[in-house]
Amino acid sequence: MRIFLTAAAALMTAGQAGAEAHAGAGYLTYGPRPAYLIGQMADSALKDDLMACMGQTPERTAFSIGHRGAPLMFPEHTVESNVAAARMGAGVLECDVTFTADHELVCRHAQNDLHTTTNMVVSDFAEACTMPFSPASGDAGATAECRTSDITLAEFRTLTPKMDASDSAATTAEDYVGGTAAWRTDLYSGNATLMTHAESIALFDSLGADFTPELKSPSVEMPHEGFSQEDFAQKLIDEYKAAGIDPSRVWPQSFSLADVLYWIEAEPDFGAQAVYLIDDSSIEGLDGMDPATWGWTPEELKAQGVNYVAPAIPFLLTLDDGGAMVPSELATQLAAADIGIITWTLERSGPLASGGGWYYHTVADAIDTDGDYFEVLDVLAQDVGVVGVFSDWPATVTYYANCMGL
C-alpha cells in the first residue's frame, strides 16, 4: 500500500522543518526488526507461520498503533517520530494532549515532562521551570521539573525535542539532558519537530492514519486560570471538528473515567469510541486480578456507554498452571461484556531477553528472548482478542497483523 502526500498536505504540518520530514513517506516498510525478532524465536508453529510471511507486502493496519510515534528510536511526539510510525504501517497515531500557559493544546506525554523530553533546562526558559535544574550532590540525584504550563505556546515552539531521558548523576544542566537508555538511540534526534495537537491532526491525516489522542492528567490544579477540566476535554474534540475529521476516525483516550463519560454525554459521536485507559495506579488491586477491588464491573462500564477499554499488557495476561501465557480474569470479563480491548505498550521497556520490565511482570517466567514479543502478540490477538496494540516500534505489530490477516 502506498501513501501519497501532496506538498500542500505536508505544509499543513508543523512548519517547514516538518514538511521536510515527509521525504520518502510515500511507501511502507517493515525494516529489519521483525525478521530479527522472528529469528530469535524458539522453533514453533507460530515461528513457521511468521517465517512464511517474509515476502509479504507491508499494508497499513489499524491494529498497529504508533505509541507517541516510534519512540524506540525517534524523539516522541515529534513529526519525525510519527512519520516513521506511519512508514511502518501504523494505521492509528497518538498525540498525548496537554496544555501550555495560554491553554493551547500540544503533544507531550505529560504536562510536566519538558525537562526530560526537550532541552528546556538549558534553554532561555530554564528559570521558568516549576523546579529549575538542581545538580546531584552526595546521595541526592539531580532534579528538575519543567511543565508545558510554565510557558506559552510561542515559547514552547522554541524548544528542541530529544529522546525522553535524563542523567540523575549530572552536576550540570548540560549533562542532565543526556542519559538515553543503551537500548534506544540518539541517532535520529537531530532537527526533530515539536507539534501542537492541531498540527498532529493535519499531519496524521496527511499520512493516511487515524487518531487516538490521550487527554493527559494536568499537573496543575484545575480549573487553571478559568480553564476547567471540561473545557480541556471539549477543546480536544473541538480541534477535530475544526479540522473536519469524521468522528469514526477518532479514539479519544483518558485514564479518567469522568473524561470518558463527559465525551459520551457531550459529544456522543466521538464518545462512542472513547477509550478508558486503566492500570494499577488508577484501580487498586488490578495487579491481583481481584474483581472486588476494581470499583466497577465491565457490564457497568458497558451500560454507561464505554465501548473500549485499554489496560496495559500485564493486566491482560497471566500464566496458567503449566506456565503458559493465557488471558487474565480482566481480559475474560471485558470480552464477555462485549467491550473492545486495546493494549499498551509493546517494545516499551527494554529487551525481553533481560526480563522486559514492568510491561511483562505478570508473565516474566514465560519470557526468554526478544522473539517472545511475537508470542505475546499472538496471545493478545488470538486469545485475548485485542483490536489494537500500541507499540514503540510499530513495524513489529504491523508485520504480525499483516501476516495473520488482522
C-alpha positions as CSV (number, residue, x, y, z in Angstrom):
1,M,0.0,0.0,0.0
2,R,1.3,3.4,-0.9
3,I,0.5,6.6,0.9
4,F,0.7,9.6,-1.3
5,L,1.4,13.1,0.2
6,T,1.0,16.3,-1.6
7,A,3.1,19.4,-1.0
8,A,0.0,21.1,0.3
9,A,-0.6,18.4,2.9
10,A,3.0,18.4,4.0
11,L,2.9,22.2,4.6
12,M,-0.2,21.8,6.8
13,T,2.0,20.1,9.5
14,A,4.4,21.6,12.0
15,G,6.2,24.1,9.7
16,Q,8.9,23.9,7.1
17,A,11.1,21.5,9.1
18,G,8.2,19.1,9.5
19,A,7.4,19.2,5.8
20,E,11.0,18.1,5.0
21,A,10.4,15.0,7.2
22,H,7.9,13.7,4.7
23,A,10.6,12.9,2.1
24,G,10.1,9.3,1.2
25,A,7.0,8.8,3.3
26,G,5.0,7.5,0.4
27,Y,6.0,3.9,1.0
28,L,5.7,1.3,3.8
29,T,8.5,-0.8,5.1
30,Y,9.0,-3.3,7.9
31,G,12.7,-2.6,8.1
32,P,15.0,-5.3,9.6
33,R,13.5,-5.6,13.1
34,P,10.5,-8.0,12.6
35,A,12.8,-10.5,10.8
36,Y,15.4,-10.1,13.5
37,L,12.8,-10.9,16.2
38,I,11.4,-13.9,14.4
39,G,15.0,-15.2,14.2
40,Q,15.2,-15.0,18.0
41,M,12.1,-17.2,18.4
42,A,12.2,-20.8,19.6
43,D,11.0,-23.3,16.9
44,S,7.2,-23.4,16.9
45,A,4.2,-23.4,14.6
46,L,3.9,-19.6,15.2
47,K,7.5,-19.1,14.1
48,D,6.9,-21.1,10.9
49,D,3.8,-19.0,10.1
50,L,5.7,-15.8,10.6
51,M,8.6,-17.0,8.5
52,A,6.2,-17.9,5.7
53,C,5.2,-14.2,5.6
54,M,8.7,-12.9,4.9
55,G,7.8,-12.0,1.3
56,Q,4.6,-10.2,2.1
57,T,4.0,-6.6,1.1
58,P,3.5,-4.3,4.1
59,E,0.0,-2.8,4.4
60,R,-1.3,-0.2,6.8
61,T,-3.5,-1.6,9.6
62,A,-5.5,-0.1,12.4
63,F,-4.4,-3.0,14.6
64,S,-0.9,-1.3,14.7
65,I,-0.9,1.9,16.8
66,G,2.0,4.2,17.0
67,H,2.7,5.0,20.7
68,R,3.9,8.6,20.7
69,G,5.0,7.8,17.1
70,A,8.0,5.4,17.1
71,P,9.9,6.5,20.2
72,L,12.2,3.4,20.4
73,M,14.5,5.4,18.1
74,F,12.9,8.8,17.5
75,P,12.0,11.6,19.9
76,E,8.5,11.0,21.0
77,H,5.5,13.2,19.8
78,T,7.5,14.8,17.0
79,V,6.8,15.0,13.3
80,E,9.7,12.7,12.6
81,S,8.6,10.0,15.1
82,N,5.1,9.9,13.6
83,V,6.2,9.8,10.0
84,A,8.4,6.9,11.0
85,A,5.4,5.1,12.6
86,A,3.3,5.7,9.5
87,R,6.0,4.3,7.3
88,M,5.9,1.2,9.4
89,G,2.2,0.8,8.6
90,A,0.7,2.1,11.9
91,G,-2.9,2.9,10.9
92,V,-3.6,4.9,14.1
93,L,-1.3,7.5,15.6
94,E,-1.3,9.1,19.1
95,C,-0.9,12.6,20.4
96,D,-0.9,12.8,24.2
97,V,-2.6,16.1,24.8
98,T,-1.7,18.7,27.4
99,F,-1.8,22.5,27.5
100,T,0.5,25.5,27.7
101,A,0.3,28.5,30.0
102,D,-2.0,30.2,27.4
103,H,-4.2,27.0,27.2
104,E,-3.1,25.9,23.8
105,L,-3.1,22.1,23.2
106,V,0.3,20.4,22.5
107,C,1.6,16.9,22.1
108,R,3.5,15.8,25.2
109,H,3.3,12.6,27.2
110,A,2.8,14.6,30.4
111,Q,2.3,18.2,31.3
112,N,5.5,18.0,33.4
113,D,8.0,16.2,31.1
114,L,9.7,19.0,29.3
115,H,12.9,18.5,31.5
116,T,13.3,15.0,30.0
117,T,11.8,15.3,26.5
118,T,13.2,18.7,25.5
119,N,16.2,21.0,26.1
120,M,14.2,23.3,28.4
121,V,16.6,23.1,31.3
122,V,19.3,24.6,29.1
123,S,17.1,26.9,27.2
124,D,16.2,30.6,27.6
125,F,13.3,29.5,29.7
126,A,15.1,27.3,32.2
127,E,14.3,29.6,35.1
128,A,10.6,29.4,34.2
129,C,10.5,25.7,35.2
130,T,8.4,24.8,38.1
131,M,11.6,23.3,39.6
132,P,14.7,24.5,37.8
133,F,17.7,22.2,37.4
134,S,19.4,21.2,40.7
135,P,22.7,19.3,40.4
136,A,23.4,15.9,42.0
137,S,25.1,16.2,45.4
138,G,26.1,13.4,47.7
139,D,23.4,10.8,47.8
140,A,20.8,13.2,46.2
141,G,20.3,12.9,42.5
142,A,19.9,15.8,40.0
143,T,16.4,17.1,39.8
144,A,14.2,19.3,37.6
145,E,10.6,19.7,36.7
146,C,9.5,21.7,33.6
147,R,5.9,21.9,32.6
148,T,4.2,23.0,29.4
149,S,2.0,25.2,31.7
150,D,5.2,27.1,32.7
151,I,5.5,28.6,29.2
152,T,3.3,29.9,26.4
153,L,2.8,28.2,23.0
154,A,5.2,30.7,21.4
155,E,7.9,29.8,23.9
156,F,7.2,26.0,23.6
157,R,7.9,26.3,19.9
158,T,11.4,27.4,20.6
159,L,12.4,24.2,22.5
160,T,14.3,21.4,20.9
161,P,12.8,17.9,21.4
162,K,15.1,14.9,22.4
163,M,14.8,11.3,23.5
164,D,13.0,11.0,26.8
165,A,15.8,10.7,29.3
166,S,17.8,12.4,32.0
167,D,21.1,11.8,33.9
168,S,20.4,11.7,37.6
169,A,24.1,11.9,38.3
170,A,24.5,15.1,36.4
171,T,26.2,18.1,38.1
172,T,25.4,20.4,35.1
173,A,22.2,21.1,33.2
174,E,24.1,20.2,30.0
175,D,24.8,16.7,31.3
176,Y,21.3,16.3,32.8
177,V,19.7,16.3,29.3
178,G,21.7,13.2,28.4
179,G,21.1,9.7,29.8
180,T,19.4,8.0,26.8
181,A,19.0,4.3,27.5
182,A,21.5,2.0,25.9
183,W,18.8,0.1,24.1
184,R,17.4,3.3,22.5
185,T,19.5,5.7,20.4
186,D,20.2,9.4,19.8
187,L,20.9,8.6,16.1
188,Y,17.7,10.2,14.9
189,S,17.3,13.0,17.4
190,G,18.7,15.8,15.3
191,N,16.3,18.5,14.0
192,A,13.2,16.9,15.4
193,T,10.0,19.0,15.3
194,L,7.5,19.6,18.1
195,M,3.8,19.6,17.3
196,T,0.6,21.2,18.6
197,H,-2.4,18.9,18.8
198,A,-4.0,20.7,15.8
199,E,-0.8,20.2,13.8
200,S,-0.8,16.5,14.7
201,I,-4.3,16.2,13.3
202,A,-3.2,17.7,10.0
203,L,0.0,15.5,9.9
204,F,-1.8,12.2,10.7
205,D,-4.5,12.9,8.2
206,S,-1.9,13.7,5.5
207,L,-0.2,10.3,6.3
208,G,-3.5,8.4,5.9
209,A,-3.7,7.5,9.6
210,D,-6.5,7.8,12.1
211,F,-6.2,9.4,15.6
212,T,-6.1,8.4,19.2
213,P,-5.5,11.5,21.3
214,E,-5.0,11.0,25.1
215,L,-6.2,13.7,27.4
216,K,-3.4,13.8,29.9
217,S,-4.0,14.4,33.6
218,P,-2.9,18.1,34.4
219,S,-0.1,18.7,36.7
220,V,-1.6,22.0,37.7
221,E,-4.7,22.4,39.8
222,M,-7.9,22.6,37.8
223,P,-9.5,24.9,36.8
224,H,-6.3,26.6,35.7
225,E,-7.0,30.3,35.4
226,G,-10.6,29.7,34.4
227,F,-9.8,26.7,32.2
228,S,-11.7,23.7,33.6
229,Q,-11.3,20.0,33.0
230,E,-14.4,20.0,30.9
231,D,-13.1,22.9,28.8
232,F,-9.9,20.9,28.3
233,A,-11.8,17.7,27.3
234,Q,-14.1,19.8,25.0
235,K,-11.2,21.7,23.3
236,L,-9.6,18.4,22.3
237,I,-12.8,17.4,20.5
238,D,-13.3,20.8,19.0
239,E,-10.0,20.7,17.2
240,Y,-11.1,17.6,15.3
241,K,-14.3,19.3,14.4
242,A,-12.4,22.3,13.2
243,A,-10.3,20.1,11.0
244,G,-13.4,18.3,9.5
245,I,-12.4,14.9,10.8
246,D,-15.1,12.3,10.9
247,P,-15.7,11.0,14.5
248,S,-15.4,7.4,13.3
249,R,-11.6,8.1,12.8
250,V,-11.0,9.3,16.3
251,W,-10.5,7.2,19.5
252,P,-10.1,9.8,22.3
253,Q,-8.5,8.3,25.5
254,S,-8.2,9.1,29.2
255,F,-7.2,7.4,32.4
256,S,-10.1,9.4,34.0
257,L,-13.4,7.7,33.6
258,A,-15.0,11.1,34.2
259,D,-13.4,12.4,31.0
260,V,-14.7,9.4,29.0
261,L,-18.2,9.8,30.4
262,Y,-18.0,13.6,29.6
263,W,-17.3,12.7,25.9
264,I,-20.1,10.1,25.8
265,E,-22.6,12.7,27.2
266,A,-21.4,15.9,25.5
267,E,-20.0,14.5,22.2
268,P,-21.7,11.2,21.6
269,D,-20.4,10.7,18.1
270,F,-16.8,10.9,19.5
271,G,-17.7,9.3,22.8
272,A,-18.8,6.2,21.1
273,Q,-15.1,5.4,20.5
274,A,-13.8,6.9,23.7
275,V,-11.2,4.7,25.3
276,Y,-10.9,4.2,29.1
277,L,-7.3,3.6,30.0
278,I,-6.6,1.5,33.1
279,D,-3.6,0.4,35.1
280,D,-2.8,-0.4,38.7
281,S,-2.2,3.3,39.5
282,S,-5.9,4.0,38.7
283,I,-7.5,0.8,40.1
284,E,-6.3,-0.6,43.4
285,G,-5.9,-4.3,43.2
286,L,-5.8,-4.6,39.4
287,D,-2.5,-6.4,39.5
288,G,-4.0,-9.2,41.7
289,M,-6.9,-9.5,39.3
290,D,-9.5,-9.4,42.1
291,P,-12.7,-8.0,40.6
292,A,-13.9,-7.0,44.0
293,T,-11.3,-4.2,44.1
294,W,-12.0,-2.7,40.7
295,G,-14.8,-0.4,41.8
296,W,-16.9,-1.3,38.7
297,T,-17.7,-4.3,36.6
298,P,-17.3,-4.5,32.8
299,E,-21.0,-4.7,32.5
300,E,-21.4,-1.4,34.4
301,L,-18.9,0.3,32.1
302,K,-20.8,-1.0,29.0
303,A,-24.1,0.2,30.5
304,Q,-22.6,3.7,30.8
305,G,-21.7,3.7,27.1
306,V,-18.0,2.7,27.4
307,N,-17.2,0.6,24.3
308,Y,-13.4,0.5,24.5
309,V,-11.1,-0.2,27.4
310,A,-7.3,-0.2,27.2
311,P,-5.5,-2.0,30.0
312,A,-1.7,-2.3,30.0
313,I,-0.3,-5.6,28.7
314,P,0.4,-7.1,32.1
315,F,-3.2,-6.8,33.2
316,L,-4.4,-8.8,30.2
317,L,-2.0,-11.7,30.5
318,T,-1.2,-14.2,33.2
319,L,0.3,-17.7,33.4
320,D,-1.7,-20.9,33.8
321,D,-0.6,-23.8,36.0
322,G,1.6,-25.1,33.2
323,G,3.4,-21.8,32.8
324,A,1.8,-20.8,29.5
325,M,0.5,-17.3,28.8
326,V,-3.3,-17.0,28.9
327,P,-5.9,-14.3,29.2
328,S,-6.3,-12.7,32.6
329,E,-9.6,-12.5,34.5
330,L,-9.9,-8.9,33.5
331,A,-9.5,-9.8,29.8
332,T,-12.1,-12.6,30.1
333,Q,-14.6,-10.3,31.7
334,L,-14.1,-7.4,29.3
335,A,-14.6,-9.8,26.3
336,A,-17.7,-11.3,27.9
337,A,-19.2,-7.8,28.3
338,D,-18.6,-7.1,24.6
339,I,-16.1,-4.3,25.3
340,G,-13.4,-3.7,22.7
341,I,-9.9,-4.2,24.2
342,I,-6.8,-2.2,23.2
343,T,-3.5,-2.6,24.9
344,W,-0.2,-0.9,25.5
345,T,2.8,-0.8,25.1
346,L,4.9,-3.3,23.1
347,E,8.6,-2.7,22.9
348,R,8.5,0.0,25.6
349,S,10.6,-1.3,28.5
350,G,13.8,-2.7,27.0
351,P,14.9,-6.1,25.7
352,L,12.8,-9.1,26.7
353,A,16.0,-11.2,27.0
354,S,16.7,-9.2,30.2
355,G,13.2,-9.6,31.6
356,G,11.2,-6.9,29.8
357,G,10.4,-4.8,32.9
358,W,7.1,-3.8,34.2
359,Y,5.1,-4.4,31.0
360,Y,5.7,-8.2,31.3
361,H,5.9,-8.7,35.0
362,T,2.8,-10.9,35.1
363,V,4.3,-13.3,32.5
364,A,8.0,-12.8,33.2
365,D,8.6,-16.6,33.8
366,A,7.5,-17.3,30.2
367,I,9.8,-14.7,28.7
368,D,13.2,-15.8,27.5
369,T,14.2,-13.9,24.3
370,D,13.3,-10.8,22.3
371,G,11.5,-13.2,20.0
372,D,8.8,-13.6,22.7
373,Y,7.4,-10.2,21.5
374,F,5.6,-12.3,18.9
375,E,4.5,-14.9,21.4
376,V,3.0,-12.1,23.5
377,L,1.3,-10.6,20.4
378,D,-0.1,-13.9,19.4
379,V,-1.8,-14.5,22.8
380,L,-3.1,-10.9,22.9
381,A,-4.6,-11.2,19.4
382,Q,-5.8,-14.8,19.3
383,D,-6.8,-15.5,22.9
384,V,-7.5,-12.1,24.5
385,G,-8.9,-10.7,21.2
386,V,-7.5,-7.2,21.3
387,V,-8.4,-4.9,18.5
388,G,-5.3,-2.8,18.6
389,V,-1.8,-2.7,20.1
390,F,0.3,0.3,20.9
391,S,4.0,-0.1,20.2
392,D,7.1,2.0,20.4
393,W,8.2,0.4,17.1
394,P,5.0,-0.3,15.1
395,A,6.7,-2.4,12.4
396,T,6.6,-5.4,14.7
397,V,2.8,-5.2,15.2
398,T,2.2,-4.4,11.6
399,Y,4.1,-7.4,10.4
400,Y,2.1,-9.7,12.7
401,A,-1.2,-8.2,11.8
402,N,-0.4,-8.4,8.1
403,C,0.7,-12.0,8.4
404,M,-2.4,-13.0,10.4
405,G,-4.9,-11.1,8.2
406,L,-5.9,-8.8,11.1
